[in-house]
Amino acid sequence: MMSEDTVVCTGWYSCSGRQGNIHVTTRALDLVCADDNTSTTNPGAKQTCPDSSPTAEMLDVEDFDAVYRGLNYNEGLVQEIQSYRTALGGRTYFERLLVLLQIKGSKLYPPKSPQQLQDLHQRIVSAETTLHNKHCLVFYLLKDLSPQHHDTTELSEAFAKEVHLEKRFWTFVEGLWFLDHLQFSTAVGHLTHPSIIPTFPDEIMHTLLTGGDKLSSLGMGGGPKDDVLALAYYNCVKPPLEDEKTRVEFAKYLAGRNVTDMYDWIHNRPEFEQKPLLEILIEETLDHNAWADRSEHDVYTRDAKAYELVSLPFSEEEEEFIERFLTEGRGRTFPNAQDLVMMRRISTGKLADVASDVATRGRRLDGVNWDLLKDGVKRGLGPRKDEKDFIV
């Protein structure tokens, strides 16, 4: 039997345990427990959210000395966190939590002195937020300090148990901590837990999509399967992708993985997004810049993607839009743009348009170029080549 704390989205994140609609919230951590008081892993079961008055004696989070046990952020730890923050674009997810909970402490993280740590702690414990939100923030700080604490139980884990921090909060905050430390695979394993209501979904997606660049900026290498993490997170969490920057990055990522999947995904987006996304699909297939970092031994080659693109079941409106984009718009500068238009006309039986084309030339390949093909189409059509909208 699966226990309450079992992470369903493990390994390669099948997400088989997540049921029903996923609710995205910008509220604080206390919304992790669903309002309908039902379990996300078992819809018929009652939630086990922590009791505000546990019978066991609980560590007083306001007791600074008891919480931190004399530990502080040394210079090496501060520099490490600052380098990670720079790679993340200038803000850690811990700082995002402070903003979300309306705690003015971002400038104190990472604390560069014992006094700054005490000041940050005081701002957390005196904030107008729930007790378990305060526990979550302190838990994160103790996660930073845990390597300095030599005991059989990790410092942050011991604290979580002493304050009876409910496991789903614990899992969520650890996920953000691993994300802040660029340990993306471990982070995704935590952040796709079915008990968690997604928080910062678009921001997390953008971090995963640009993770390779972030690791490279620090001279670090990613894992062999890191490329699937963004897709795993998307499939499990279904981030809304309301942020245009994140949506564009994900569209490029998906187009690089599978042209047909990208086309199907476009149709599930709001109508006003679809044409810009079609442009991205074409650009990622044809534009040389999109292929600059690709290996020449890539299994999913540019030619294979182009053939797949030509074969997609575009609607009449999409067909007209794409042809204009490739002949009159920005797409006309892409390599083989005219070739794609001609191939599409042939594949859809618009032979009269092929015969009447005067712009497409193309290089000769095996003794054949577009002029020879167009001439053959003209002779084959005979007088029908002048019929408007003639389609085979």
ROFI-473731 format. One line per 5 residues: number of its first residue (from 1); their letters; for each residue x, y, z of C-alpha. Coordinates in Angstrom, 1 decimal. Layout:
BEGIN
NUM	a	X/Y/Z | ... $
END
This chain:
BEGIN
1	mmsed	0.0/0.0/0.0 | 1.3/3.5/-0.9 | 2.0/5.6/2.2 | 0.8/9.1/2.5 | 4.3/10.6/1.9 $
6	tvvct	5.1/8.4/-1.1 | 6.4/10.6/-4.0 | 4.4/9.4/-7.0 | 6.4/11.5/-9.5 | 9.7/9.7/-9.0 $
11	gwysc	12.2/8.3/-11.4 | 11.0/9.9/-14.6 | 8.0/11.5/-13.2 | 5.0/9.5/-14.4 | 2.6/11.5/-12.2 $
16	sgrqg	0.3/8.6/-12.1 | -0.9/9.6/-8.6 | -2.1/13.1/-9.4 | -5.8/13.2/-9.9 | -8.3/15.9/-10.8 $
21	nihvt	-7.5/19.5/-11.8 | -4.3/21.1/-10.6 | -4.9/24.5/-8.9 | -2.3/27.2/-9.4 | -2.0/29.7/-6.6 $
26	trald	0.1/32.8/-5.8 | -1.0/32.5/-2.1 | 1.2/31.5/0.7 | 2.3/28.0/1.7 | -0.7/27.4/3.9 $
31	lvcad	-2.7/26.7/0.7 | -0.9/23.5/0.1 | -3.6/21.7/2.0 | -6.6/21.6/-0.3 | -9.7/23.6/0.7 $
36	dntst	-12.0/20.7/0.1 | -10.3/18.8/2.9 | -9.6/15.8/0.6 | -6.4/14.1/-0.1 | -4.8/14.6/-3.5 $
41	tnpga	-3.5/11.1/-3.5 | -6.8/9.6/-2.3 | -9.8/11.8/-3.1 | -12.0/9.9/-0.6 | -9.6/10.3/2.3 $
46	kqtcp	-9.4/13.2/4.8 | -6.5/15.5/4.8 | -3.9/15.2/7.6 | -3.0/18.9/7.9 | -1.0/19.6/11.0 $
51	dsspt	-2.9/20.5/14.2 | -2.2/24.0/15.4 | -2.0/22.6/18.9 | 0.0/19.3/18.8 | 0.0/17.3/22.0 $
56	aemld	3.8/16.8/21.8 | 6.0/19.6/23.1 | 7.1/21.7/20.1 | 10.4/23.6/19.7 | 9.8/27.4/20.1 $
61	vedfd	10.8/28.9/16.7 | 11.4/32.2/18.4 | 14.3/30.8/20.5 | 17.1/31.8/18.2 | 19.8/29.9/20.1 $
66	avyrg	17.8/26.7/20.3 | 17.0/26.8/16.6 | 20.5/27.6/15.1 | 22.7/26.0/17.8 | 25.5/28.5/17.4 $
71	lnyne	25.8/28.0/13.6 | 26.2/30.9/11.1 | 26.8/31.5/7.5 | 30.5/31.5/6.8 | 32.2/33.4/4.0 $
76	glvqe	32.4/30.3/1.7 | 28.7/29.5/2.1 | 27.7/33.2/1.4 | 29.8/33.2/-1.8 | 28.3/29.9/-2.9 $
81	iqsyr	24.7/31.2/-2.5 | 25.6/34.4/-4.2 | 27.0/32.6/-7.2 | 23.8/30.4/-7.4 | 21.7/33.5/-7.1 $
86	talgg	23.5/35.2/-10.0 | 23.0/32.1/-12.1 | 19.3/32.2/-11.3 | 19.0/35.7/-12.6 | 19.5/37.7/-9.4 $
91	rtyfe	16.9/36.2/-7.0 | 16.6/32.9/-5.2 | 13.4/31.1/-4.6 | 13.8/31.7/-0.9 | 13.7/35.4/-1.6 $
96	rllvl	10.6/34.9/-3.7 | 9.0/33.2/-0.7 | 9.8/36.2/1.5 | 8.2/38.5/-1.1 | 5.1/36.2/-1.3 $
101	lqikg	4.7/36.3/2.4 | 5.3/40.1/2.5 | 8.4/39.8/4.7 | 11.0/42.5/4.1 | 14.2/40.4/4.4 $
106	sklyp	15.5/39.8/0.9 | 18.5/42.1/1.4 | 19.5/40.1/4.4 | 19.9/36.8/2.5 | 22.3/35.3/2.5 $
111	pkspq	23.2/36.7/6.0 | 26.8/37.8/6.0 | 27.2/38.0/9.8 | 25.6/36.5/12.9 | 23.8/39.7/13.4 $
116	qlqdl	22.2/39.6/10.0 | 21.1/36.0/10.5 | 19.5/37.1/13.8 | 17.8/40.1/12.1 | 16.5/37.9/9.3 $
121	hqriv	15.2/35.3/11.8 | 13.5/38.1/13.8 | 11.7/39.4/10.7 | 10.5/35.9/9.9 | 9.2/35.0/13.4 $
126	saett	7.5/38.5/13.9 | 5.8/38.5/10.5 | 2.0/38.4/10.2 | 1.8/35.0/8.7 | 0.9/31.5/9.9 $
131	lhnkh	3.2/29.6/12.2 | 3.9/26.8/9.6 | 4.9/29.5/7.1 | 7.5/30.7/9.6 | 8.6/27.1/10.2 $
136	clvfy	9.1/26.6/6.4 | 11.3/29.7/6.1 | 13.5/28.7/9.1 | 13.6/25.1/7.8 | 15.1/26.5/4.5 $
141	llkdl	17.8/28.5/6.4 | 18.7/25.4/8.5 | 19.0/23.4/5.2 | 21.8/25.9/4.3 | 23.5/25.3/7.6 $
146	spqhh	23.0/21.6/7.9 | 26.5/20.6/6.4 | 28.1/22.4/9.4 | 26.1/20.3/11.9 | 27.6/16.9/12.5 $
151	dttel	24.9/14.6/13.8 | 23.1/11.5/12.6 | 20.0/13.6/11.8 | 20.4/16.5/9.5 | 19.8/19.9/11.3 $
156	seafa	16.9/20.9/9.1 | 15.3/17.5/9.4 | 15.6/17.6/13.2 | 14.0/21.0/13.2 | 11.1/19.9/11.0 $
161	kevhl	10.4/17.0/13.4 | 10.7/19.1/16.5 | 8.1/21.7/15.2 | 5.9/19.0/13.6 | 6.3/20.5/10.2 $
166	ekrfw	3.8/18.7/7.9 | 5.5/16.6/5.3 | 4.1/18.3/2.2 | 5.4/21.7/3.3 | 8.8/20.0/4.1 $
171	tfveg	8.8/18.5/0.6 | 7.9/21.7/-1.1 | 10.6/23.8/0.6 | 13.3/21.2/0.0 | 12.3/21.3/-3.7 $
176	lwfld	12.9/25.1/-3.8 | 16.2/24.7/-1.9 | 17.4/22.1/-4.4 | 16.3/24.4/-7.2 | 18.2/27.3/-5.7 $
181	hlqfs	21.3/25.1/-5.6 | 20.8/24.1/-9.2 | 20.2/20.4/-8.3 | 17.4/20.3/-10.9 | 16.7/16.6/-11.0 $
186	tavgh	16.2/16.3/-7.2 | 14.2/19.5/-7.2 | 11.7/18.2/-9.8 | 11.3/15.0/-7.8 | 10.1/17.1/-4.9 $
191	lthps	8.2/19.8/-6.7 | 6.1/17.3/-8.6 | 4.8/15.6/-5.5 | 1.1/15.1/-5.9 | 0.3/16.7/-2.5 $
196	iiptf	1.7/20.1/-3.5 | -0.3/22.9/-5.0 | 2.1/24.5/-7.5 | 3.6/27.7/-6.4 | 5.8/29.8/-8.8 $
201	pdeim	5.0/27.3/-11.6 | 6.0/29.6/-14.5 | 9.2/30.8/-12.7 | 10.2/27.2/-12.0 | 9.5/26.1/-15.6 $
206	htllt	11.7/29.0/-16.9 | 14.5/27.9/-14.5 | 14.4/24.3/-15.7 | 14.3/25.4/-19.4 | 17.4/27.5/-19.0 $
211	ggdkl	19.1/25.2/-16.5 | 21.8/24.1/-18.8 | 23.0/27.7/-19.4 | 22.9/28.3/-15.6 | 25.1/25.3/-14.9 $
216	sslgm	27.5/26.3/-17.7 | 27.8/29.8/-16.3 | 29.3/28.2/-13.1 | 31.4/25.7/-15.0 | 29.1/22.9/-13.9 $
221	gggpk	27.7/20.1/-16.1 | 24.2/18.7/-15.9 | 23.1/15.1/-15.7 | 22.6/13.0/-18.8 | 18.8/13.1/-18.6 $
226	ddvla	18.4/16.7/-17.4 | 16.9/17.6/-20.8 | 13.6/15.8/-19.9 | 13.1/17.6/-16.6 | 11.2/20.6/-18.0 $
231	layyn	8.9/18.2/-19.9 | 8.4/16.1/-16.7 | 7.6/19.2/-14.7 | 5.2/20.4/-17.3 | 3.4/17.1/-17.6 $
236	cvkpp	3.0/16.8/-13.8 | 2.2/20.3/-12.8 | 0.7/21.9/-16.0 | 2.1/25.4/-15.4 | -0.2/28.0/-17.0 $
241	ledek	2.7/29.6/-19.0 | 1.1/33.0/-18.7 | 4.5/34.6/-18.7 | 5.4/35.3/-22.3 | 9.1/34.7/-21.8 $
246	trvef	8.5/31.3/-20.3 | 6.0/30.4/-22.9 | 8.4/31.2/-25.7 | 11.2/29.2/-24.1 | 8.9/26.2/-23.6 $
251	akyla	7.7/26.5/-27.2 | 11.3/26.4/-28.5 | 12.1/23.5/-26.2 | 9.1/21.5/-27.3 | 9.7/22.2/-31.0 $
256	grnvt	13.2/20.9/-30.7 | 11.9/17.7/-29.2 | 8.9/16.9/-31.5 | 7.3/18.9/-34.3 | 4.0/17.1/-34.1 $
261	dmydw	3.7/17.3/-30.3 | 4.5/21.0/-30.6 | 1.7/21.5/-33.2 | -0.8/19.6/-31.0 | 0.2/21.7/-28.0 $
266	ihnrp	-0.3/24.9/-29.9 | -4.0/23.9/-30.5 | -4.5/23.6/-26.7 | -3.3/27.2/-26.2 | -5.6/30.3/-26.3 $
271	efeqk	-6.3/31.4/-29.9 | -4.4/34.7/-29.6 | -1.2/32.8/-28.8 | -1.4/30.3/-31.7 | 0.0/32.3/-34.6 $
276	pllei	3.1/33.5/-32.7 | 3.7/29.9/-31.6 | 3.4/28.7/-35.2 | 6.1/31.2/-36.1 | 8.3/29.7/-33.4 $
281	lieet	7.6/26.2/-34.7 | 8.7/27.2/-38.2 | 11.7/29.2/-36.9 | 13.0/26.3/-34.8 | 12.7/24.0/-37.8 $
286	ldhna	14.3/26.2/-40.4 | 16.4/29.0/-38.9 | 20.1/28.3/-38.8 | 20.5/30.1/-35.4 | 18.1/27.6/-33.8 $
291	wadrs	20.5/24.8/-34.9 | 23.8/26.5/-34.1 | 24.3/24.4/-30.9 | 23.0/21.1/-32.3 | 25.3/18.2/-32.8 $
296	ehdvy	25.7/17.2/-36.4 | 25.0/13.6/-35.2 | 21.7/14.6/-33.7 | 19.1/11.8/-34.3 | 16.3/14.3/-34.8 $
301	trdak	17.8/16.1/-37.8 | 16.8/19.4/-39.4 | 15.7/17.5/-42.6 | 13.5/15.1/-40.5 | 11.9/18.0/-38.8 $
306	ayelv	11.2/19.8/-42.1 | 9.6/16.8/-43.6 | 7.4/16.4/-40.5 | 6.5/20.1/-40.6 | 5.4/19.7/-44.3 $
311	slpfs	3.1/16.8/-43.4 | 1.2/18.5/-40.6 | -2.6/18.9/-41.0 | -2.7/22.7/-41.1 | -6.1/24.3/-41.3 $
316	eeeee	-6.8/26.6/-44.3 | -6.3/29.6/-42.1 | -3.0/28.3/-40.8 | -1.9/27.4/-44.3 | -2.4/30.9/-45.6 $
321	fierf	-0.7/32.4/-42.5 | 2.3/30.2/-42.8 | 2.8/30.8/-46.5 | 2.6/34.6/-46.0 | 5.1/34.3/-43.1 $
326	ltegr	7.5/32.3/-45.3 | 7.1/34.5/-48.5 | 6.4/38.0/-47.1 | 7.2/38.0/-43.4 | 10.2/37.4/-41.2 $
331	grtfp	10.3/33.8/-42.2 | 11.3/34.6/-45.8 | 14.9/35.0/-44.6 | 15.1/31.4/-43.2 | 17.1/28.9/-45.2 $
336	naqdl	14.9/26.8/-47.4 | 11.8/28.8/-46.7 | 10.8/28.8/-50.4 | 11.5/25.1/-50.6 | 9.1/24.5/-47.7 $
341	vmmrr	6.4/26.5/-49.4 | 6.8/24.5/-52.6 | 6.9/21.1/-50.8 | 3.7/22.0/-48.9 | 1.9/23.0/-52.2 $
346	istgk	2.9/19.7/-53.7 | 1.9/17.7/-50.7 | -1.5/19.3/-50.5 | -2.2/19.0/-54.3 | -2.0/22.7/-55.1 $
351	ladva	-0.2/22.0/-58.4 | -1.6/25.0/-60.2 | 0.2/27.2/-57.6 | 3.4/25.2/-58.2 | 3.1/25.6/-62.0 $
356	sdvat	2.6/29.4/-61.7 | 5.4/30.0/-59.2 | 8.2/32.2/-60.7 | 10.1/33.1/-57.5 | 11.4/29.7/-56.3 $
361	rgrrl	14.7/28.6/-57.7 | 16.8/26.4/-55.4 | 20.0/24.6/-56.0 | 20.3/21.6/-58.3 | 20.2/18.3/-56.5 $
366	dgvnw	21.0/15.1/-58.4 | 20.4/17.0/-61.6 | 17.0/18.3/-60.6 | 15.9/21.8/-59.3 | 12.6/23.5/-58.8 $
371	dllkd	12.6/24.9/-62.4 | 12.7/21.4/-63.8 | 10.0/20.2/-61.4 | 7.7/23.2/-62.1 | 8.1/22.7/-65.9 $
376	gvkrg	7.2/19.0/-65.5 | 4.1/20.0/-63.4 | 3.1/22.5/-66.1 | 3.3/19.9/-68.9 | 1.4/17.4/-66.7 $
381	lgprk	-1.4/19.8/-66.0 | -1.8/21.0/-69.5 | -4.6/23.6/-69.8 | -5.6/22.9/-66.1 | -2.6/24.9/-64.9 $
386	dekdf	-4.6/28.1/-65.6 | -7.6/27.0/-63.5 | -7.9/29.1/-60.4 | -7.7/27.1/-57.1 | -7.1/23.8/-59.0 $
391	iv	-6.3/21.1/-56.5 | -5.5/17.5/-57.2 $
END
